[in-house]
Amino acid sequence: MDDAATDDMMADDMATDDMMMDDMATDDMGMGGMGGMDMGGGEFTFTSAEFMDGENLPDPYTCASGDFFGAPSPSFSWSGAPEGTMSYAMVMIDKSLVDAGESTGYHSAFWDLPADVMSLPIDLASAPEIMGANVINNGYLGPCPTLGPTGEGAPPLPHTYVFTLYALPEATIQLGNMLNAQFIQTLEDAALGSVELSCTSSASMN
């Protein structure tokens, strides 16, 4: 084979490689993501006006308010949900307890919240927007880590709490009424995307 023919074959191989790289890049751009990636509608974000991600949750939203089961939730807002979102669900856990294997770390949840709802006010349990949704523990059970396990092996204070918002492709999802790891796994398997907001607390009953 002469040198010119060899050069042509090498050029063809390089062009083929370039086309394959372009195809792979296109595929990567088209893949959906979780936890804040660009999903077509912009970045999926989740915030609260009452605390920043990772900060201490103010006492009025914890059992320090004097009411373990009735403490109002902070407000929440979100934007940039994945294309095709038909409803939302939110789960709150005491991550410190869940990581320690304690079932009491699963605090509260709501689901089947319509896709046109993009925020919830303080005290979401009484908000009109959530009246048609399914809830566990009124949709919000505030932190009270001092009522949890103590002694050797117990997680130290403050505890970390995580709110996870799920964007779902159906208007309703069958989850049951037992908030546990399987409940969360079902949401994760079904979700188009999810975002998290965390806080800490050492609150105790007054």
Backbone as CSV, one residue per row, in Angstrom:
resi,resn,N_x,N_y,N_z,CA_x,CA_y,CA_z,C_x,C_y,C_z
1,MET,0.859,-1.192,0.000,0.000,0.000,0.000,0.891,1.236,0.000
2,ASP,0.552,2.247,-0.879,1.429,3.404,-0.932,1.151,4.358,0.217
3,ASP,2.059,5.353,0.407,1.944,6.276,1.538,0.680,7.107,1.469
4,ALA,0.243,7.527,0.275,-0.954,8.364,0.128,-2.194,7.605,0.590
5,ALA,-2.297,6.324,0.222,-3.459,5.524,0.622,-3.478,5.333,2.133
6,THR,-2.277,5.091,2.713,-2.197,4.934,4.161,-2.651,6.189,4.879
7,ASP,-2.208,7.354,4.372,-2.611,8.626,4.985,-4.116,8.823,4.914
8,ASP,-4.727,8.444,3.760,-6.181,8.585,3.622,-6.923,7.731,4.635
9,MET,-6.449,6.472,4.822,-7.105,5.587,5.790,-6.987,6.132,7.209
10,MET,-5.832,6.709,7.563,-5.647,7.278,8.891,-6.566,8.473,9.092
11,ALA,-6.733,9.272,8.069,-7.623,10.432,8.162,-9.061,9.993,8.357
12,ASP,-9.449,8.904,7.626,-10.819,8.392,7.782,-11.056,7.891,9.203
13,ASP,-10.054,7.191,9.782,-10.180,6.681,11.141,-10.328,7.815,12.146
14,MET,-9.550,8.891,11.937,-9.629,10.028,12.847,-10.991,10.694,12.768
15,ALA,-11.547,10.795,11.564,-12.868,11.399,11.392,-13.933,10.568,12.078
16,THR,-13.793,9.227,11.957,-14.746,8.338,12.621,-14.681,8.501,14.128
17,ASP,-13.468,8.595,14.698,-13.296,8.787,16.124,-13.930,10.086,16.588
18,ASP,-13.749,11.150,15.767,-14.342,12.442,16.128,-15.853,12.358,16.173
19,MET,-16.458,11.630,15.186,-17.910,11.490,15.161,-18.399,10.734,16.386
20,MET,-17.664,9.687,16.813,-18.047,8.925,17.986,-17.988,9.792,19.242
21,MET,-16.947,10.658,19.333,-16.835,11.549,20.475,-17.994,12.522,20.522
22,ASP,-18.374,13.040,19.340,-19.507,13.962,19.275,-20.788,13.292,19.725
23,ASP,-20.996,12.026,19.292,-22.193,11.291,19.692,-22.239,11.082,21.193
24,MET,-21.079,10.751,21.789,-21.024,10.537,23.238,-21.335,11.823,23.976
25,ALA,-20.830,12.941,23.502,-21.102,14.229,24.141,-22.581,14.560,24.073
26,THR,-23.189,14.266,22.918,-24.618,14.523,22.764,-25.423,13.680,23.721
27,ASP,-25.038,12.397,23.879,-25.730,11.509,24.802,-25.632,12.022,26.223
28,ASP,-24.431,12.486,26.630,-24.226,12.973,27.983,-25.088,14.193,28.260
29,MET,-25.211,15.080,27.280,-26.004,16.281,27.468,-27.469,15.950,27.630
30,GLY,-27.895,14.846,27.050,-29.305,14.491,27.105,-29.707,13.719,28.334
31,MET,-28.755,13.282,29.161,-29.079,12.478,30.326,-29.591,13.350,31.450
32,GLY,-30.638,12.869,32.153,-31.149,13.590,33.306,-30.220,13.393,34.483
33,GLY,-30.397,14.233,35.509,-29.533,14.115,36.675,-30.317,14.310,37.947
34,MET,-29.651,14.145,39.091,-30.278,14.287,40.394,-29.549,15.385,41.161
35,GLY,-30.284,15.989,42.117,-29.641,16.866,43.081,-29.017,18.110,42.523
36,GLY,-29.764,18.891,41.775,-29.290,20.202,41.376,-28.693,20.311,40.000
37,MET,-28.658,19.240,39.241,-28.138,19.329,37.879,-29.156,19.988,36.966
38,ASP,-28.680,20.510,35.834,-29.560,21.124,34.854,-30.405,20.035,34.218
39,MET,-31.731,20.139,34.352,-32.631,19.093,33.883,-33.595,19.588,32.822
40,GLY,-33.217,20.626,32.126,-34.055,21.107,31.034,-34.787,22.374,31.395
41,GLY,-35.271,22.483,32.640,-35.962,23.684,33.074,-35.043,24.587,33.864
42,GLY,-33.736,24.347,33.819,-32.792,25.061,34.654,-32.403,24.199,35.832
43,GLU,-31.589,24.746,36.728,-31.152,23.981,37.895,-32.300,23.802,38.882
44,PHE,-32.483,22.584,39.347,-33.522,22.255,40.320,-33.025,22.730,41.681
45,THR,-33.685,23.750,42.260,-33.229,24.335,43.512,-34.325,24.262,44.568
46,PHE,-33.908,24.295,45.829,-34.812,24.094,46.967,-34.287,24.946,48.111
47,THR,-35.075,25.903,48.606,-34.595,26.832,49.615,-35.655,27.084,50.688
48,SER,-35.217,27.727,51.774,-36.109,28.199,52.826,-35.685,29.603,53.204
49,ALA,-36.664,30.449,53.483,-36.367,31.819,53.901,-35.900,31.879,55.354
50,GLU,-36.141,30.808,56.109,-35.847,30.830,57.545,-34.455,30.294,57.895
51,PHE,-33.808,29.589,57.001,-32.456,29.092,57.269,-31.754,28.797,55.950
52,MET,-30.448,28.868,55.988,-29.621,28.514,54.839,-29.216,27.048,54.956
53,ASP,-28.925,26.438,53.834,-28.524,25.037,53.824,-27.344,24.818,54.763
54,GLY,-27.504,23.868,55.671,-26.444,23.525,56.609,-26.457,24.325,57.901
55,GLU,-27.320,25.338,57.995,-27.366,26.171,59.194,-28.251,25.560,60.281
56,ASN,-28.163,26.149,61.481,-29.038,25.751,62.574,-30.466,26.190,62.284
57,LEU,-31.436,25.299,62.534,-32.838,25.637,62.351,-33.308,26.443,63.564
58,PRO,-33.880,27.619,63.354,-34.330,28.433,64.494,-35.329,27.692,65.386
59,ASP,-35.273,27.967,66.688,-36.096,27.258,67.671,-37.596,27.296,67.400
60,PRO,-38.160,28.378,66.848,-39.610,28.371,66.627,-40.117,27.222,65.754
61,TYR,-39.210,26.570,65.007,-39.610,25.479,64.111,-39.224,24.113,64.665
62,THR,-38.922,24.079,65.961,-38.512,22.848,66.641,-39.387,22.634,67.877
63,CYS,-39.113,21.564,68.623,-39.867,21.310,69.849,-39.592,22.354,70.917
64,ALA,-38.553,23.181,70.734,-38.285,24.267,71.682,-39.401,25.294,71.677
65,SER,-40.256,25.230,70.668,-41.422,26.112,70.622,-42.455,25.722,71.675
66,GLY,-42.269,24.537,72.286,-43.172,24.074,73.322,-44.152,23.015,72.865
67,ASP,-44.086,22.658,71.589,-45.042,21.681,71.050,-44.310,20.771,70.076
68,PHE,-44.011,19.546,70.503,-43.248,18.622,69.657,-43.979,18.318,68.362
69,PHE,-45.267,17.987,68.451,-46.005,17.605,67.256,-46.627,18.792,66.524
70,GLY,-46.684,19.943,67.177,-47.362,21.073,66.555,-46.466,22.223,66.142
71,ALA,-45.155,22.067,66.256,-44.265,23.156,65.843,-44.467,23.440,64.352
72,PRO,-44.574,24.708,63.970,-44.776,25.024,62.552,-43.519,24.763,61.746
73,SER,-43.711,24.409,60.498,-42.569,24.228,59.599,-42.033,25.586,59.160
74,PRO,-40.775,25.649,58.759,-40.311,26.827,58.033,-40.972,26.838,56.652
75,SER,-40.832,27.942,55.954,-41.353,27.998,54.584,-40.365,27.320,53.632
76,PHE,-40.862,26.901,52.490,-40.028,26.269,51.468,-40.422,26.800,50.088
77,SER,-39.448,26.872,49.209,-39.743,27.214,47.816,-38.758,26.473,46.922
78,TRP,-39.161,26.245,45.674,-38.312,25.511,44.752,-38.585,25.982,43.316
79,SER,-37.658,25.662,42.438,-37.793,26.035,41.028,-36.919,25.118,40.179
80,GLY,-37.149,25.159,38.857,-36.310,24.388,37.929,-36.546,22.900,37.957
81,ALA,-37.770,22.470,38.276,-38.048,21.028,38.312,-37.867,20.409,36.936
82,PRO,-37.539,19.120,36.872,-37.337,18.444,35.585,-38.596,18.488,34.720
83,GLU,-38.385,18.513,33.419,-39.502,18.458,32.482,-40.306,17.178,32.710
84,GLY,-41.616,17.290,32.693,-42.473,16.132,32.902,-42.923,15.951,34.335
85,THR,-42.511,16.855,35.241,-42.934,16.755,36.638,-44.442,16.944,36.753
86,MET,-45.095,16.021,37.430,-46.547,16.078,37.633,-46.927,16.266,39.108
87,SER,-46.009,15.983,40.002,-46.282,16.169,41.433,-44.965,16.191,42.197
88,TYR,-45.076,16.570,43.486,-43.905,16.619,44.364,-44.162,15.805,45.629
89,ALA,-43.075,15.364,46.211,-43.108,14.748,47.536,-41.943,15.313,48.332
90,MET,-42.099,15.392,49.640,-40.990,15.829,50.491,-40.897,14.921,51.705
91,VAL,-39.693,14.533,52.034,-39.427,13.700,53.210,-38.448,14.438,54.112
92,MET,-38.712,14.388,55.418,-37.790,14.947,56.414,-37.271,13.813,57.281
93,ILE,-35.966,13.743,57.437,-35.366,12.749,58.327,-34.373,13.409,59.270
94,ASP,-34.176,12.773,60.418,-33.050,13.077,61.299,-31.917,12.180,60.803
95,LYS,-31.040,12.738,59.991,-29.987,11.937,59.355,-29.052,11.323,60.392
96,SER,-28.840,12.026,61.484,-27.958,11.493,62.530,-28.505,10.185,63.083
97,LEU,-29.828,10.129,63.298,-30.437,8.900,63.818,-30.538,7.820,62.747
98,VAL,-30.925,8.202,61.530,-31.039,7.219,60.450,-29.685,6.564,60.195
99,ASP,-28.634,7.362,60.176,-27.294,6.804,59.952,-26.869,5.877,61.086
100,ALA,-27.451,6.089,62.271,-27.148,5.227,63.427,-28.069,4.010,63.486
101,GLY,-28.943,3.879,62.476,-29.826,2.726,62.414,-31.087,2.857,63.249
102,GLU,-31.439,4.072,63.657,-32.610,4.296,64.505,-33.838,4.589,63.641
103,SER,-34.896,3.827,63.815,-36.116,4.024,63.026,-36.825,5.325,63.374
104,THR,-36.551,5.867,64.568,-37.183,7.130,64.969,-36.620,8.325,64.206
105,GLY,-35.637,8.077,63.361,-35.062,9.174,62.573,-35.909,9.589,61.385
106,TYR,-36.946,8.807,61.068,-37.823,9.160,59.943,-38.954,10.047,60.477
107,HIS,-38.894,11.332,60.165,-39.771,12.307,60.813,-41.127,12.473,60.139
108,SER,-41.133,12.885,58.894,-42.406,13.273,58.286,-42.290,13.271,56.765
109,ALA,-43.460,13.322,56.128,-43.487,13.311,54.660,-44.817,13.849,54.156
110,PHE,-44.795,14.352,52.946,-46.027,14.575,52.195,-45.761,14.201,50.747
111,TRP,-46.826,13.849,50.029,-46.681,13.508,48.615,-47.993,13.782,47.880
112,ASP,-47.948,13.680,46.561,-49.068,14.043,45.686,-49.378,15.533,45.754
113,LEU,-48.338,16.354,45.981,-48.494,17.805,45.911,-48.467,18.207,44.435
114,PRO,-49.481,18.932,43.948,-49.556,19.241,42.509,-48.334,19.989,41.986
115,ALA,-48.036,19.776,40.721,-46.836,20.345,40.108,-46.879,21.856,39.998
116,ASP,-48.074,22.463,40.055,-48.137,23.921,39.952,-47.863,24.612,41.285
117,VAL,-47.682,23.845,42.354,-47.292,24.418,43.642,-45.768,24.511,43.677
118,MET,-45.251,25.714,43.862,-43.798,25.927,43.846,-43.274,26.470,45.181
119,SER,-44.156,26.581,46.173,-43.719,27.058,47.486,-44.765,26.681,48.531
120,LEU,-44.333,26.632,49.779,-45.217,26.386,50.903,-44.875,27.395,51.999
121,PRO,-45.882,27.984,52.634,-45.625,28.999,53.659,-45.208,28.377,54.977
122,ILE,-44.858,29.220,55.923,-44.630,28.759,57.293,-45.879,28.022,57.776
123,ASP,-45.660,26.930,58.493,-46.725,26.060,58.983,-47.469,25.397,57.821
124,LEU,-46.722,24.611,57.057,-47.280,23.975,55.859,-48.458,23.066,56.175
125,ALA,-48.538,22.561,57.402,-49.625,21.642,57.749,-50.995,22.287,57.608
126,SER,-51.059,23.609,57.743,-52.339,24.303,57.630,-52.468,25.070,56.313
127,ALA,-51.512,24.902,55.412,-51.540,25.629,54.142,-52.571,25.029,53.195
128,PRO,-53.362,25.863,52.527,-54.347,25.349,51.562,-53.717,24.490,50.471
129,GLU,-52.470,24.833,50.091,-51.808,24.115,48.992,-51.618,22.629,49.277
130,ILE,-51.546,22.269,50.564,-51.226,20.881,50.900,-52.459,20.075,51.297
131,MET,-53.615,20.704,51.292,-54.812,20.033,51.791,-55.171,18.769,51.007
132,GLY,-54.859,18.722,49.720,-55.189,17.535,48.940,-54.091,16.497,48.901
133,ALA,-52.961,16.791,49.539,-51.828,15.872,49.521,-51.956,14.834,50.631
134,ASN,-51.235,13.737,50.481,-51.111,12.739,51.538,-49.984,13.155,52.479
135,VAL,-50.168,12.924,53.781,-49.165,13.361,54.750,-48.910,12.283,55.800
136,ILE,-47.719,12.320,56.347,-47.363,11.544,57.540,-46.873,12.542,58.575
137,ASN,-47.406,12.450,59.795,-47.075,13.404,60.859,-47.320,14.847,60.427
138,ASN,-48.478,15.071,59.809,-48.916,16.403,59.374,-48.015,17.027,58.313
139,GLY,-47.128,16.235,57.730,-46.228,16.760,56.711,-44.975,17.391,57.263
140,TYR,-44.957,17.636,58.583,-43.771,18.221,59.216,-43.758,17.870,60.696
141,LEU,-42.680,17.255,61.133,-42.447,16.959,62.548,-41.092,17.554,62.909
142,GLY,-41.128,18.660,63.647,-39.904,19.417,63.905,-38.870,18.675,64.717
143,PRO,-37.631,19.137,64.673,-36.544,18.498,65.416,-36.749,18.531,66.926
144,CYS,-36.336,17.455,67.569,-36.280,17.382,69.033,-35.269,16.306,69.405
145,PRO,-34.000,16.516,69.064,-33.007,15.447,69.215,-32.779,14.998,70.645
146,THR,-33.081,15.858,71.619,-32.854,15.473,73.013,-33.861,14.436,73.500
147,LEU,-34.919,14.187,72.728,-35.859,13.119,73.073,-35.431,11.775,72.488
148,GLY,-34.366,11.785,71.705,-33.893,10.559,71.075,-32.992,9.748,71.990
149,PRO,-32.359,8.729,71.431,-31.474,7.873,72.219,-30.339,8.668,72.851
150,THR,-29.937,8.264,74.047,-28.811,8.889,74.737,-27.838,7.802,75.176
151,GLY,-26.699,8.219,75.634,-25.723,7.255,76.132,-24.766,6.785,75.047
152,GLU,-24.055,5.724,75.350,-23.019,5.216,74.443,-23.624,4.802,73.103
153,GLY,-23.014,5.260,72.037,-23.473,4.921,70.697,-24.491,5.874,70.123
154,ALA,-25.065,6.731,70.954,-26.053,7.697,70.472,-25.331,8.818,69.718
155,PRO,-25.923,9.321,68.646,-25.263,10.399,67.906,-25.188,11.665,68.756
156,PRO,-24.083,12.383,68.690,-23.932,13.598,69.503,-24.782,14.743,68.955
157,LEU,-25.017,15.715,69.798,-25.693,16.939,69.372,-24.684,17.879,68.728
158,PRO,-25.115,18.720,67.792,-26.469,18.772,67.238,-26.695,17.646,66.227
159,HIS,-27.975,17.316,65.991,-28.309,16.374,64.938,-28.455,17.113,63.612
160,THR,-28.239,16.371,62.539,-28.437,16.916,61.194,-29.767,16.427,60.645
161,TYR,-30.542,17.354,60.122,-31.854,17.044,59.538,-31.813,17.349,58.048
162,VAL,-32.444,16.479,57.264,-32.424,16.642,55.808,-33.852,16.616,55.275
163,PHE,-34.187,17.643,54.515,-35.429,17.691,53.758,-35.091,17.344,52.316
164,THR,-35.758,16.353,51.753,-35.534,15.988,50.357,-36.830,16.185,49.588
165,LEU,-36.740,16.977,48.522,-37.887,17.229,47.654,-37.727,16.394,46.394
166,TYR,-38.759,15.627,46.058,-38.738,14.758,44.890,-39.706,15.283,43.830
167,ALA,-39.254,15.336,42.594,-40.119,15.656,41.452,-40.534,14.338,40.804
168,LEU,-41.844,14.139,40.680,-42.366,12.837,40.250,-43.127,12.952,38.932
169,PRO,-43.099,11.889,38.100,-43.704,11.944,36.765,-45.197,11.642,36.746
170,GLU,-45.782,11.336,37.897,-47.216,11.034,37.989,-47.864,11.968,39.001
171,ALA,-49.169,12.205,38.820,-49.897,13.074,39.737,-50.087,12.432,41.097
172,THR,-50.042,11.104,41.146,-50.194,10.395,42.417,-49.277,9.179,42.443
173,ILE,-48.837,8.817,43.628,-47.950,7.662,43.783,-48.389,6.892,45.026
174,GLN,-48.374,5.567,44.944,-48.774,4.710,46.059,-47.557,4.445,46.945
175,LEU,-47.632,4.934,48.188,-46.488,4.816,49.086,-46.810,4.147,50.416
176,GLY,-48.072,4.067,50.781,-48.402,3.542,52.094,-48.233,4.612,53.161
177,ASN,-48.348,4.225,54.415,-48.289,5.193,55.513,-47.193,4.883,56.526
178,MET,-46.200,4.100,56.128,-45.091,3.780,57.017,-43.820,4.424,56.450
179,LEU,-43.366,5.484,57.104,-42.177,6.190,56.636,-40.931,5.445,57.101
180,ASN,-40.206,4.904,56.142,-39.010,4.134,56.450,-38.100,4.125,55.224
181,ALA,-37.053,3.321,55.254,-36.097,3.286,54.147,-36.753,2.832,52.850
182,GLN,-37.691,1.887,52.924,-38.361,1.405,51.723,-39.235,2.486,51.110
183,PHE,-39.899,3.254,51.945,-40.708,4.389,51.487,-39.837,5.340,50.657
184,ILE,-38.671,5.680,51.204,-37.767,6.599,50.520,-37.215,5.975,49.244
185,GLN,-36.896,4.692,49.291,-36.379,4.018,48.094,-37.402,4.034,46.974
186,THR,-38.679,3.856,47.300,-39.732,3.904,46.286,-39.770,5.278,45.628
187,LEU,-39.642,6.325,46.424,-39.609,7.676,45.872,-38.387,7.878,44.984
188,GLU,-37.241,7.435,45.448,-36.014,7.616,44.671,-36.079,6.885,43.337
189,ASP,-36.672,5.700,43.353,-36.784,4.930,42.112,-37.719,5.603,41.115
190,ALA,-38.753,6.280,41.618,-39.761,6.875,40.741,-39.412,8.291,40.301
191,ALA,-38.569,8.983,41.054,-38.364,10.417,40.855,-37.627,10.756,39.565
192,LEU,-38.022,11.880,38.970,-37.289,12.463,37.845,-36.048,13.198,38.334
193,GLY,-36.098,13.636,39.556,-34.981,14.356,40.148,-35.297,14.670,41.597
194,SER,-34.292,15.037,42.365,-34.507,15.395,43.762,-33.466,16.416,44.188
195,VAL,-33.820,17.188,45.215,-32.900,18.168,45.793,-33.022,18.105,47.306
196,GLU,-31.940,18.469,47.994,-31.910,18.384,49.448,-31.633,19.740,50.080
197,LEU,-32.142,19.900,51.285,-31.883,21.075,52.110,-31.659,20.554,53.520
198,SER,-30.539,20.923,54.128,-30.225,20.375,55.446,-30.122,21.481,56.492
199,CYS,-30.269,21.064,57.741,-30.117,21.990,58.864,-29.662,21.184,60.077
200,THR,-29.332,21.877,61.139,-28.934,21.209,62.375,-29.802,21.719,63.519
201,SER,-29.874,20.935,64.603,-30.634,21.355,65.785,-30.191,20.583,67.009
202,SER,-30.179,21.287,68.134,-29.975,20.670,69.450,-31.175,20.957,70.341
203,ALA,-32.317,21.196,69.726,-33.495,21.678,70.450,-33.969,20.682,71.505
204,SER,-34.567,21.220,72.554,-35.198,20.400,73.586,-36.502,21.078,73.989
205,MET,-37.401,20.297,74.578,-38.682,20.848,75.042,-38.437,21.857,76.155
206,ASN,-39.140,22.964,76.111,-39.013,23.971,77.170,-39.764,23.536,78.421
